[in-house]
Amino acid sequence: MEFTAKLNYVRVSPQKARLVLDLIKGRRVEEALDTLTFAKQGIAPALHKLLRSALENANYLSAEKNLDVDIDRLYVKRAIANEGPRMKRIRPAPMGRAYRYQRRISHLEVVLAEKTSGNGNGALATTVGEEKSAAPKKAAKKKAPAKKPAAKKSPAKKTAAKKFAGKKTSDKKK
């Protein structure tokens, strides 16, 4: 089961939001909340609020629909920052001209999911049936080590050409 929370029309560029969202992707909710609490970026408090909202959505749906959701096993499955509409603005420039610029807006989304089983390293564990089917495939893919190609011979070095010393004259006139 997945639990989502969305925040639309946030006045931050998607690129800056993605930098903070990458910090929390794949982490447990508790770790992600701690990370956002101490992050220095300006968008961090808004993302902290969004993550708490997703957590409350999970809590509410588990109580409302009688789902057995363990809040401690939730992790951030997806954290997305999409681009929203851009606000076009004009800044005065020299000699009566105007420079145009754009103020970017983001749509943020956080998706939480419950880990299937804890295997200690924080990654999702696959089900037992998937593990058994994956093992024979890996064994079949093993190949004999490939032979290394023969080393290339370096080209023969050219001998330096002798310089012409000029016409030799005999020193018999002494």
C-alpha positions as CSV (number, residue, x, y, z in Angstrom):
1,M,0.0,0.0,0.0
2,E,1.3,3.5,-0.9
3,F,0.5,6.7,0.9
4,T,1.0,10.0,-0.9
5,A,1.0,13.7,-0.2
6,K,1.3,16.5,-2.7
7,L,2.2,20.1,-2.5
8,N,1.5,22.2,-5.6
9,Y,2.7,25.7,-6.7
10,V,5.7,26.0,-4.4
11,R,7.9,29.0,-5.1
12,V,11.2,27.1,-5.5
13,S,12.9,25.8,-8.6
14,P,12.4,22.1,-9.2
15,Q,16.2,21.7,-9.4
16,K,16.7,23.0,-5.9
17,A,13.9,20.9,-4.5
18,R,15.3,17.8,-6.1
19,L,18.6,18.3,-4.3
20,V,16.8,18.0,-0.9
21,L,14.5,15.3,-2.1
22,D,17.5,13.1,-3.1
23,L,18.6,13.3,0.6
24,I,15.5,11.5,1.8
25,K,14.7,9.0,-1.1
26,G,14.8,5.4,0.1
27,R,15.2,6.3,3.8
28,R,12.9,5.4,6.7
29,V,10.4,8.1,7.6
30,E,12.0,8.8,10.9
31,E,15.4,9.3,9.4
32,A,14.0,11.4,6.6
33,L,12.2,13.7,9.1
34,D,15.5,14.1,11.1
35,T,17.4,14.9,7.9
36,L,14.9,17.6,6.9
37,T,14.9,19.1,10.3
38,F,18.6,19.8,10.1
39,A,18.9,20.6,6.4
40,K,20.0,24.2,5.7
41,Q,18.1,24.6,2.4
42,G,15.1,26.9,2.4
43,I,12.7,24.3,1.0
44,A,13.5,21.8,3.9
45,P,10.7,23.1,6.3
46,A,8.1,22.8,3.5
47,L,9.3,19.2,2.7
48,H,9.3,18.3,6.4
49,K,5.6,19.4,6.6
50,L,4.8,17.5,3.4
51,L,6.5,14.3,4.7
52,R,4.5,14.6,8.0
53,S,1.3,15.0,6.0
54,A,2.1,11.8,4.1
55,L,2.8,10.0,7.4
56,E,-0.6,11.3,8.8
57,N,-2.3,10.1,5.6
58,A,-0.9,6.6,6.2
59,N,-2.0,6.8,9.8
60,Y,-5.5,8.0,8.9
61,L,-6.0,5.4,6.1
62,S,-4.8,2.6,8.3
63,A,-7.4,3.5,11.0
64,E,-10.2,4.3,8.5
65,K,-9.8,1.2,6.3
66,N,-8.7,-1.1,9.0
67,L,-5.4,-1.7,7.3
68,D,-2.5,-3.2,9.3
69,V,0.2,-0.6,8.7
70,D,3.3,-0.4,10.9
71,I,4.3,3.2,10.9
72,D,7.8,2.3,12.0
73,R,8.4,0.3,8.8
74,L,7.4,3.1,6.4
75,Y,10.0,4.5,4.1
76,V,10.1,7.1,1.4
77,K,9.5,5.2,-1.9
78,R,9.3,8.2,-4.2
79,A,10.0,11.9,-3.8
80,I,9.4,13.9,-7.0
81,A,9.7,17.6,-7.9
82,N,7.9,18.4,-11.1
83,E,7.9,21.7,-12.9
84,G,4.9,23.9,-12.6
85,P,4.0,27.0,-14.5
86,R,6.6,29.7,-14.8
87,M,6.1,33.3,-13.9
88,K,7.5,35.6,-16.6
89,R,9.0,38.8,-15.1
90,I,10.8,41.9,-16.5
91,R,13.8,43.6,-15.0
92,P,14.9,47.1,-16.1
93,A,18.0,47.2,-18.1
94,P,20.3,50.1,-19.3
95,M,19.2,52.5,-22.0
96,G,15.5,51.9,-21.5
97,R,15.6,48.2,-22.4
98,A,14.2,45.4,-20.3
99,Y,15.6,41.9,-19.5
100,R,13.1,39.1,-19.2
101,Y,13.5,36.3,-16.6
102,Q,11.4,33.5,-15.3
103,R,10.5,32.5,-11.7
104,R,10.1,28.8,-11.5
105,I,7.4,26.9,-9.6
106,S,7.4,23.3,-8.4
107,H,4.9,20.6,-7.7
108,L,6.2,18.3,-5.0
109,E,5.0,14.7,-4.3
110,V,6.1,12.3,-1.6
111,V,5.1,8.6,-1.6
112,L,5.5,6.3,1.4
113,A,5.4,2.6,1.4
114,E,5.8,-0.2,3.9
115,K,8.9,-2.4,3.7
116,T,8.0,-6.1,3.1
117,S,10.6,-7.4,5.5
118,G,13.6,-5.9,7.2
119,N,16.9,-7.5,6.2
120,G,19.1,-5.1,8.2
121,N,20.7,-3.2,5.4
122,G,17.8,-0.8,4.7
123,A,17.0,-2.2,1.2
124,L,13.8,-3.9,0.4
125,A,13.8,-7.7,0.6
126,T,12.3,-9.6,-2.2
127,T,9.8,-12.4,-1.5
128,V,10.9,-15.9,-1.1
129,G,9.6,-17.0,-4.5
130,E,11.5,-14.3,-6.3
131,E,14.8,-15.2,-4.5
132,K,14.5,-18.9,-5.6
133,S,13.8,-18.0,-9.2
134,A,16.6,-15.5,-9.4
135,A,19.3,-17.8,-8.1
136,P,19.3,-20.3,-11.0
137,K,19.4,-17.6,-13.6
138,K,22.6,-16.1,-12.1
139,A,24.3,-19.5,-12.1
140,A,23.3,-20.1,-15.8
141,K,24.8,-16.8,-16.8
142,K,28.4,-17.7,-15.6
143,K,30.8,-17.9,-18.4
144,A,34.4,-19.1,-18.7
145,P,36.8,-16.2,-18.3
146,A,37.5,-14.7,-21.7
147,K,41.1,-14.8,-23.1
148,K,42.9,-11.5,-23.1
149,P,43.9,-10.3,-26.5
150,A,47.6,-10.4,-27.3
151,A,49.5,-7.3,-26.5
152,K,50.1,-5.1,-29.5
153,K,53.7,-4.6,-30.6
154,S,54.9,-1.1,-30.5
155,P,56.0,0.2,-33.9
156,A,59.7,0.1,-34.6
157,K,61.5,3.3,-33.6
158,K,62.9,5.4,-36.4
159,T,66.6,6.1,-36.2
160,A,67.5,9.7,-36.1
161,A,68.8,11.1,-39.4
162,K,72.4,12.2,-39.3
163,K,72.9,15.8,-39.9
164,F,75.0,16.9,-42.8
165,A,78.2,18.3,-41.4
166,G,79.2,20.0,-44.6
167,K,82.0,19.3,-47.0
168,K,85.0,17.9,-45.3
169,T,88.3,19.6,-46.2
170,S,91.6,18.4,-45.3
171,D,93.9,20.5,-43.1
172,K,97.1,19.9,-45.1
173,K,98.0,23.6,-45.6
174,K,99.4,24.1,-42.2
